[in-house]
């Protein structure tokens, strides 16, 4: 096992704990939760768990769009 793979395996449980803290303290629709979901999704993808990673990252994007608004997700509208 490479060091990167070992770090990813250790990172997933820590990222899930951080996500739980954000959800409990700031709510499921907070910017913190959106950021932590992105971290969990990234770690899952690094580990090769692509279906779960995709679901988690999509949830992160939805949370971020709901929090920051639709302009956040569409860079074409920026002037």
Contact map, one row per residue, 1 for C-alpha under 8 A:
1110110000000000000000000000000000000000000000000000000000000000000000000000000
1111110000000000000000000000000000000000000000000000000000000000000000000000000
1111111000000000000000000000000000000000000000000000000000000000000000000000000
0111111100000000000000000000000000000000000000000000000000000000000000000000000
1111111110000000000000000000000000000000000001100000000000000000000000000000000
1111111111000000000000000000000000000000000000000000000000000000000000000000000
0011111111100000000000000000000000000000000000000000000000000000000000000000000
0001111111110000000000000000000000000000001101100000000000000000000000000000000
0000111111111000000000000000000000000000000000100000000000000000000000000000000
0000011111111100000000000000000000000000000000000000000000000000000000000000000
0000001111111110000000000000000000000000001000000000000000000000000000000000000
0000000111111111000000000000000000000001001100000000000000000000000000000000000
0000000011111111100000000000000000000000000000000000000000000000000000000000000
0000000001111111110000000000000000000000000000000000000000000000000000000000000
0000000000111111111000000000000000010011000000000000000000000000000000000000000
0000000000011111111100000000000000010001000000000000000000000000000000000000000
0000000000001111111110000000000000000000000000000000000000000000000000000000000
0000000000000111111111000000000000010000000000000000000000000000000000000000000
0000000000000011111111100000000010011001000000000000000000000000000000000000000
0000000000000001111111110000000000000000000000000000000000000000000000000000000
0000000000000000111111111000000000000000000000000000000000000000000000000000000
0000000000000000011111111111010110010000000000000000000000000000000000000000000
0000000000000000001111111111110110000000000000000000000000000000000000000000000
0000000000000000000111111111000000000000000000000000000000000000000000000000000
0000000000000000000011111110000000000000000000000000000000000000000000000000000
0000000000000000000001111111110110000000000000000000000000000000000000000000000
0000000000000000000001111111110010000000000000000000000000000000000000000000000
0000000000000000000001110111110010000000000000000000000000000010000000000000000
0000000000000000000000100111111011000000000000000000000000000011011000000000000
0000000000000000000001100111111111000000000000000000000000000011001000000000000
0000000000000000000000000000111111100000000000000000000000000011001100000000000
0000000000000000000001100100011111110000000000000000000000000000000000000000000
0000000000000000001001100111111111111000000000000000000000010010000000000000000
0000000000000000000000000000111111111100000000000000000000111011000000000000000
0000000000000000000000000000001111111110000000000000000000010001000000000000000
0000000000000011011001000000000111111111000000000000000000010000000000000000000
0000000000000000001000000000000011111111100000000000000110110000000000000000000
0000000000000000000000000000000001111111110000000000000110011000000000000000000
0000000000000010000000000000000000111111111000000000000000000000000000000000000
0000000000010011001000000000000000011111111100000000100100000000000000000000000
0000000000000000000000000000000000001111111110000001111110000000000000000000000
0000000000000000000000000000000000000111111111000000100010000000000000000000000
0000000100110000000000000000000000000011111111100000100000000000000000000000000
0000000100010000000000000000000000000001111111111101100000000000000000000000000
0000000000000000000000000000000000000000111111111100110000000000000000000000000
0000100100000000000000000000000000000000011111111000000000000000000000000000000
0000100110000000000000000000000000000000001111111000000000000000000000000000000
0000000000000000000000000000000000000000000111111100000000000000000000000000000
0000000000000000000000000000000000000000000111111111100000000000000000000000000
0000000000000000000000000000000000000000000110011111110000000000000000000000000
0000000000000000000000000000000000000000000000001111111000000000000000000000000
0000000000000000000000000000000000000000100100001111111100000000000000000000000
0000000000000000000000000000000000000001111110001111111110000000000000000000000
0000000000000000000000000000000000000000100010000111111111000000000000000000000
0000000000000000000000000000000000000000100000000011111111100000000000000000000
0000000000000000000000000000000000001101100000000001111111110000000000000000000
0000000000000000000000000000000000001100110000000000111111111000000000000000000
0000000000000000000000000000000000000000000000000000011111111100000000000000000
0000000000000000000000000000000001001000000000000000001111111110000000000000000
0000000000000000000000000000000011111100000000000000000111111111000000000000000
0000000000000000000000000000000001000100000000000000000011111111100000000000000
0000000000000000000000000000000000000000000000000000000001111111110000000000000
0000000000000000000000000001111011000000000000000000000000111111111000000000000
0000000000000000000000000000111001100000000000000000000000011111111110010000000
0000000000000000000000000000000000000000000000000000000000001111111111111000000
0000000000000000000000000000100000000000000000000000000000000111111111000000000
0000000000000000000000000000111000000000000000000000000000000011111110000000000
0000000000000000000000000000001000000000000000000000000000000001111111110000000
0000000000000000000000000000000000000000000000000000000000000001111111111000000
0000000000000000000000000000000000000000000000000000000000000000110111111100000
0000000000000000000000000000000000000000000000000000000000000000100111111110110
0000000000000000000000000000000000000000000000000000000000000001100111111110000
0000000000000000000000000000000000000000000000000000000000000000100011111110000
0000000000000000000000000000000000000000000000000000000000000000000001111111110
0000000000000000000000000000000000000000000000000000000000000000000000111111110
0000000000000000000000000000000000000000000000000000000000000000000000000111110
0000000000000000000000000000000000000000000000000000000000000000000000100111111
0000000000000000000000000000000000000000000000000000000000000000000000100111111
0000000000000000000000000000000000000000000000000000000000000000000000000000111
